[in-house]
């Protein structure tokens, strides 16, 4: 196999649409990164096919920072549900346990929504279990938009630096396979169609509509790709990426 790049950042989001965390290593299951988007909230008033409460409905959702109290470790494989117990810190510094009624009530009051808490050991992602983006793509978009864009804005799990430094190279692997690290393999299924979420600054939640406008007009509304896991395995920051 040919090494085509390196994994530079590994990101997990314990609570769907809230701030994520950088990881040094993680076990990747067929359902995605262990612990990724295992907690979520549903907007009871939203009867569409996308009922989740996200930064689309309340941009400040992305400023809530979540962490596992004793999260899954790489040696756990498929950990017990209690390993996913998590705590959230609000933008004002208050702390809540995810899943406790008073936190759901806090969010309902904050966003004026009727919410229902959900938990699943399988990732409650928008589409496929994992998402991939490259640093050259982010750098190119920064130039096109005229803003320095942080890769966290795009909320991908795997941030890759290609050897060739070619932007949007990930698009070329749709229908093909990649191996990240010693074992984990992924089939690249489709491009990642983007929404208002990428307009939000991950540190301030300030909106920059021109980000989505640029992605829509220049790149068919897509940035990054989605993948389905073909072989589980441990992945570490700095791991080589191979064209399988």
N, C-alpha and C positions, 0 to 999 in steps of 0.2 A: 504493500500500500504506500501511496505517496503522501508525505506530510505536506499539507497545504496551508497550515496556519497554527495559531496557538489560542487557547482559551484564556482571555485576559480578565474577564469578570464573570462571576457565578452569582446569580441573584435568585432569591426566594422571597415570596410574599405570603406570610402566614395568614393574613386576613385579606380577602379579595378587595382590591381597590384602595387599600391602605399602603403606607410606605413599606418598602421592602428592605432586605438585609443582604449584605455581601457575605459570601461563604468562602472558606478555604477549601472545603470539600463537602460532598453530599452523595448519598446513595440515590440513584435515579431508578425509579420503578417503572413498570409499564404504564402507570397512572401519572407519571411525571416525577419531579423532584420530591423526595420525602418531605412533607410538611408544606408544600407549596399550595396556597389558596385553599387550605382545608377548612377555614372559617369564612363565612360570608353572611350577608344580610339580603333578604328579599323585600322589595317594596310591594306591600300588599295591594296598593292602589294601582300598580302597573300590571295590566293584563296582556301585555305584549309577549312575544316569544323571547324577550330579554328582560326578565323581571328583577334583575339584581340591582341593589342600591350601590351605585358607583360614583366616581368623580364626575360622571356626566350629569347626574342629578344634583350633586353637591360637591363642588370642587375641593372644599376643605377636607374631604375624606382622605385625600392623598397625604395630608399633613399629620394624620394619626399614625404613631409609630408602634408597631407590634413586635413582640418577642416571645419565644417559647420559654416557659419557666424551666423546663428540663427537656429540651427538644430532642427529636430523633437524632441519633448518631450514626455514622456510616456503618458501624458494626451491628446495628440493630436489624438490618434488613427491612422487614415489614413490622414496625413497632406497634405496641399496644396503643389503644386510643388515648390513654392517660398521658402518653408522652407528647401529645399535641396541645396540652393545656397552655394557654397563652395569656399574656398581659398586654394591654394597650395604654400608651401614654398619649393624652390629648395634646393639642397645640399649646394649651395653657399649663400643661404639666401635671394634670390629674391622672391617676392611674386606675384602671378597671380590669377585672378579669373578663376575658372574652367569654360570652355565653351566659354570664350572670344577668338576671332580669334588669338590674339597675343600669347596666351599660346599654342594653337595648333601649330602655326608657330615655337615657341620656341622648342617644343618637336620634330617637324619634323627636324629642324636643328640639334638638339642634337643627335638624333638617326638615322639620314639619312633615314627617312621613310616618305612616304606620308600617313598622318593620317586623320581620320574622327572622330570627337567628337560625342559621343552618350550619351543620358540621358534617364533613365527610372525610374519610381517610384518603379518598381519591381527590385529586385536584379539581376544583370547580372553576376551571379555566373557561374562556369564552369559546374555544373551538377544539384544538388538539392539545395533548398533554404538555408539550414544551414549545418554547419560542426561541428563535435564534436571530441575532442581529450582529453586524460587524462594525468595528470602529471606523474603517474607511467610509462606510455608508453614512455614519453619523457626521463625520468630518465634512463630507461632500454636501450633505444637507445643510450643515451650518453655513457653508459658503453660499448656497442657493438662497437660504432664508435671510441671511445677513445677521444672524444671531449665533453666539456660541452655545451650541446645544449639548446638554448633558445626556449621556446614553440612558440614564435612569428615566428620562422622560418617556421612553418607549417601552419600559416595563418588560423587557425580554429576560429570559432565564440565562441564556448563554450569549456572552458578548465576545466575539472572535476578532482577532487581528490576522488578516490573510497575509501570507508571505508576499503576494504580489501587490499588496496595498490597493487592489482594485475595488472600487465601491460597487455595491449591489451584486457582488459575486455570489452571495447566498442565493439569489434568484435562480442562478444557473443550475443549482442542485435540486430544484423541484423535480420529483420523479426519480431521484437518485438517493444514495445512502451516504452518511457520514459516520465515522467512528471518532469518539472523543475519549481520550485516555486509553487505558489498556483493554477495555472490554465493551463499554456502552456503545450501542449502535442505534442510529435513528434514521428513519425514512423521512425525507423532506417531502411533505404532502402538498403544500400550497403556500402562496404568498400571504402575508398578514395584512388584511384589509384594515385600515385605520379609521379612528373616530376622534371625537373631540378630546379624548384623554391626552393625546400627544401635544395639545396646545398648552397644557398646564405645566408650569415650572415645578419640578419636584421639591424645591425648597420653599417656595412661596405660594404656590397654586395660582400665581398670576397667569392670565391667559394671553397667548400669542397666536391669534387666529391664522396668521400667515404661515405657520408651520403646517397645518392641515391643508391650507390652500396650495402650498407648494407641492406637498406630497400628492395631492389630488391632480393638479394640473400637469406635473412633470413625471409622475411615477405611477399613474393609474390608481392612486388612492392607497397604495401598498408600500410598506416598509418592513423588511425582515420577512422571515418565513416561519411556518408552523411545522412541527414534526411529530411523528408517532414513534414511540420507543420499540425497537425490535429486539434488543438485548439489554437487560438490566446490568447496572454496574456502578462502581464508585467513580466519580469524576472530581478532579481537583483543579483549582486555578493554576494555570501554567501548562496544563496538559496539551499534548499535540493533538491536532485535528487532522484526520486522514480522510481522503476520498476512498470510501470502501468499495 
